[in-house]
Amino acid sequence: MPGAPPAPLTGVLRSNIGELEKIEPPKKMQGFPTGFVLIGLFVIVVVVAAVLLLTADRPGPPQASSSGTAASSVSRATLTPVSVGVASSRRASAAATPLPDVGGISCDTLESTIFHIHVHLAIFVDGQEQLVPLGVGIGQPWQVEDSAEGPFVTDGSCFYWIHTHTEDGVVHIESPIRRRFTLGDFFAIWQVPLSATQVGPAQGPVITYVNGSRDDRNPSDIPLLSHERIQLNIGGDIPPYVFDFPPGD
């Protein structure tokens, strides 16, 4: 991420039209001694050389680096199909406008592990698995690194108590207090609609599974408990998704 070919010559050359004009040879200069002429030419040469040297040393406009990485972006309005080979990016953390609390859940500068559990979420729309993106609940700008689970958001301007670091569907609950969290809390932070008849932009009856068993509760009311596997189907009933948490998770 070679120089452009030189532009073709344009216009009509005078040698291609009419007759050549007769050019009179220059007349010999009168009144100036040869020594003065040589001195004048020497001064001109010195001035031109100095101008060229200054122009060559003058720094040009900054050029965009071809090795720069693209910033990761996360959709907070729609669900997108699972994709493979998402490029990671590295962005230094910087001060950002504080994000508002969502349902009593704040976006704090540091993650807290007083209450720390993981939940897995799988979503299928019309039989197609949907991406639960990385960085949900983490304020931008991000710092993203590669990991065994793929791109991993290691840092951000702030962290909601419920967030995602990766794209594998693992939801992290890292809270400074012990309280009841629900799937509705996560979707509110994600800013994606969730109800018994809607998941994101997809509408229709939502079929819910928790740990492989059918659950008839409103999806928003499902509590987030340690190592629970939650699956939402809309537009068709897909068998429960099989997911194994990493050892030691």
C-alpha positions in Angstrom: 0.0 0.0 0.0 5.9 3.4 -8.4 5.6 6.7 -9.6 3.1 7.8 -12.3 4.2 7.6 -15.9 5.1 11.0 -17.4 2.3 12.9 -19.0 2.3 12.9 -22.8 3.3 16.0 -24.6 0.3 18.1 -25.7 -0.2 21.1 -28.0 1.1 21.8 -31.5 4.8 22.3 -32.1 5.7 25.3 -34.2 8.0 23.1 -36.3 4.9 21.3 -37.5 3.1 24.3 -39.0 4.1 27.1 -41.4 7.6 27.9 -42.3 10.3 28.3 -39.8 11.1 31.9 -38.9 14.5 33.1 -39.7 16.3 33.7 -36.4 19.0 36.3 -36.4 22.2 35.3 -34.5 22.6 37.3 -31.3 24.6 40.4 -31.6 27.8 40.8 -29.7 27.3 42.7 -26.5 29.0 46.1 -26.5 30.2 48.2 -23.6 30.8 45.4 -21.1 34.4 44.2 -20.5 34.8 40.4 -20.7 35.8 40.2 -17.0 32.6 41.7 -15.8 30.6 39.3 -17.9 32.5 36.3 -16.4 32.0 37.6 -12.9 28.2 38.1 -13.5 27.9 34.5 -14.9 29.7 33.2 -11.9 27.3 35.0 -9.5 24.3 33.7 -11.3 25.6 30.1 -11.2 26.2 30.4 -7.4 22.7 31.8 -6.8 21.0 29.0 -8.8 23.0 26.3 -7.0 22.0 27.8 -3.6 18.3 27.8 -4.6 18.4 24.2 -5.8 20.2 23.1 -2.6 17.6 24.8 -0.3 14.7 23.3 -2.3 16.2 19.8 -2.1 16.6 20.1 1.7 13.1 21.4 2.3 10.9 18.6 3.7 7.9 17.7 1.7 4.3 17.1 3.0 4.0 14.0 5.2 3.1 10.8 3.3 0.6 8.2 4.5 2.3 5.1 5.7 1.5 2.0 3.6 2.1 -0.2 6.6 -0.6 1.5 8.8 -3.3 -0.8 10.1 -7.0 -0.2 9.6 -9.1 0.5 12.7 -11.5 -2.1 13.8 -15.1 -1.1 13.6 -18.1 -2.7 15.4 -21.7 -2.4 14.2 -24.0 -1.5 17.1 -27.2 -1.5 15.1 -27.3 -4.7 13.2 -26.2 -8.3 13.4 -23.8 -9.5 10.8 -22.9 -13.0 9.5 -20.0 -14.7 11.0 -16.8 -13.8 9.1 -13.3 -15.3 9.1 -9.9 -13.6 8.9 -10.8 -10.3 10.5 -7.6 -8.2 10.6 -6.5 -7.0 14.0 -5.6 -3.4 14.7 -3.5 -1.6 17.3 -4.8 1.7 18.5 -3.4 3.5 21.5 -5.9 4.3 24.3 -6.8 8.0 24.6 -9.1 10.2 26.6 -12.6 10.0 25.3 -16.0 11.4 26.3 -17.4 9.3 29.2 -20.1 6.9 28.1 -23.4 7.0 30.0 -24.6 4.4 32.4 -26.9 1.7 31.0 -29.4 0.2 33.4 -27.2 1.1 36.4 -24.1 -0.3 34.7 -21.3 2.1 34.3 -18.3 2.2 31.8 -15.3 2.3 34.1 -11.6 3.0 33.3 -10.5 -0.4 34.6 -12.1 -3.8 34.7 -13.1 -5.2 38.0 -13.0 -8.9 39.0 -14.9 -8.8 42.3 -17.7 -10.6 40.3 -16.2 -12.3 37.2 -18.1 -14.9 35.1 -18.3 -15.8 31.4 -21.4 -16.7 29.4 -21.6 -17.9 25.8 -24.2 -16.4 23.4 -25.1 -17.9 20.0 -27.6 -16.2 17.6 -29.2 -17.8 14.5 -31.3 -15.8 12.0 -33.0 -17.9 9.2 -30.6 -20.7 10.0 -27.4 -18.5 9.6 -25.2 -17.9 12.6 -24.8 -14.2 13.4 -21.6 -12.5 14.7 -21.5 -11.2 18.2 -18.8 -8.7 17.6 -15.7 -8.0 19.7 -15.6 -4.8 21.7 -19.3 -4.6 22.7 -19.3 -2.6 25.9 -15.7 -1.3 25.5 -15.2 2.3 24.7 -13.1 3.3 21.7 -10.3 3.8 20.8 -9.3 0.2 21.3 -6.1 -1.7 21.4 -6.5 -5.1 19.6 -4.1 -8.0 19.6 -4.1 -11.5 18.2 -4.9 -14.4 20.5 -5.8 -18.1 20.4 -9.5 -17.0 20.1 -8.7 -14.5 17.3 -8.6 -10.7 17.5 -8.8 -9.7 21.2 -9.6 -6.2 22.5 -7.1 -5.7 25.3 -7.7 -2.1 26.1 -10.2 0.7 25.5 -11.2 4.1 27.0 -13.6 2.3 29.4 -15.3 -1.0 30.1 -18.9 -1.6 30.9 -19.4 -4.4 33.4 -20.7 -6.6 30.6 -18.6 -6.7 27.4 -17.0 -8.8 24.8 -13.2 -9.1 24.0 -13.5 -11.5 21.1 -15.8 -12.6 18.3 -16.4 -16.1 19.6 -19.6 -15.3 21.5 -18.1 -15.2 25.0 -19.6 -12.5 27.1 -17.6 -11.3 30.1 -19.3 -10.1 33.2 -16.6 -8.2 35.3 -18.3 -6.2 37.9 -17.3 -4.2 41.0 -20.5 -5.4 42.8 -22.5 -8.6 43.0 -25.9 -8.2 41.4 -28.2 -10.0 39.0 -27.4 -9.4 35.3 -29.6 -10.4 32.4 -29.3 -10.9 28.7 -31.4 -7.7 28.3 -28.6 -5.8 30.1 -26.1 -7.0 27.5 -28.3 -6.1 24.5 -29.0 -2.7 26.0 -25.2 -2.0 26.2 -24.8 -3.5 22.7 -27.7 -1.1 21.6 -29.4 -4.0 19.7 -33.1 -4.6 20.2 -34.1 -7.8 22.0 -37.6 -9.2 22.9 -39.7 -12.3 22.5 -40.4 -11.3 18.9 -37.2 -9.5 17.8 -33.4 -9.9 17.8 -31.7 -6.9 16.2 -33.4 -6.1 12.9 -34.8 -9.7 12.6 -38.5 -10.0 13.7 -40.6 -13.0 14.5 -41.0 -15.6 17.3 -37.7 -16.1 19.2 -36.8 -19.6 20.2 -34.5 -19.7 23.2 -32.3 -22.5 24.5 -30.3 -22.3 27.8 -27.7 -25.0 28.3 -29.3 -27.1 25.6 -32.9 -27.0 27.0 -35.8 -25.0 25.6 -36.5 -21.8 27.7 -39.9 -20.1 27.3 -39.0 -16.9 29.2 -38.7 -13.5 27.5 -35.0 -13.5 26.3 -34.4 -10.2 28.0 -35.2 -11.7 31.3 -32.7 -14.6 31.1 -30.1 -14.2 33.9 -26.4 -14.4 33.0 -24.9 -17.2 35.1 -21.4 -18.7 35.0 -20.7 -20.8 31.9 -24.3 -20.7 30.7 -24.8 -21.3 27.0 -27.6 -19.2 25.6 -28.9 -19.6 22.1 -31.4 -17.4 20.3 -33.1 -18.7 17.1 -35.4 -16.6 14.9 -36.8 -17.6 11.5 -36.3 -21.3 12.2 -35.4 -23.7 15.0 -31.7 -24.7 15.0 -30.5 -27.5 17.4 -28.6 -26.1 20.4 -25.2 -24.8 19.6 -22.3 -26.8 21.1 -19.6 -24.7 22.7 -16.8 -25.6 25.1 -15.3 -22.9 27.3 -11.4 -22.9 27.2 -9.7 -24.8 30.0 -9.4 -22.7 33.1 -12.0 -20.1 31.8 
